[in-house]
Amino acid sequence: MKQQDKTTVGRREFLRVLGAGAGLAAATAAPLATEAVAAETDAEKKKARYRETDHVKTFYRVNRY
């Protein structure tokens, strides 16, 4: 009989390794995400964002709001 020297990874060990890899990927991506955030001025914070366009009016009409 031949005995094979396979390294098997159990289900729990696999998930543990997978979780550690995901944590590492998130830690390396976090600094990149903060650089892309643009500063919003006071004028942009106060401006009106909602516009009742034709497709919004159609939505209200169809759904009877």
N, C-alpha and C positions, 0 to 999 in steps of 0.2 A: 504494500500500500504506500502510495506517495502522499506525503503531507504537503499541502500547498501553504506557503507563507503569505497569505493575502492579508492586507491591512483592511479591515472592515470598519466602517463608521456606522455606529448605531443611529437610530432615528433622532434621539435626543441630542447626541453629539453633533449631528448634521445641522440641526436647527440652531444649536449654540454657535457653531462656526458661521452659519449664515447670518445670524443676528449680529455677531461681532463684525462681520464684513460690512453690513449695512450701516452700523454705527460709525465705522471708519469712513465710509463714503459720505455720510451726512456731515461729519466733522470737517472733512476737507472741502465740501461744497459750501458750508456756512459762510466763510469769509468772502466768497465770491458774490453771494447773494446780497450782502450789505453794501457792496460798492455800486450796485446797479440801481439803488433806490434814489429817486430824484426828490429834491426838496420842493415842497409845495408852498407857494407864497401866500400871504394873507388874502390877496385879491382872488387867488384861485380857490381858496377855502370858502370865501363868501359868495362866489358867483353861483347863479342858478344852474343846476345840472338837469333838472327835469324839463322836458319839452313835450308838449302834447302835439305830436306830429300826426299825419294822416293815418299811419298804420296803428298808432296808439288809439286814435279815435275809433278805428274799425274794430279793434280788439274790444274796446268798451261797448260798442254797439252790439257786437256779436254775442258777447257774454252778459249783456244787459246789466252793466254796472251803472 
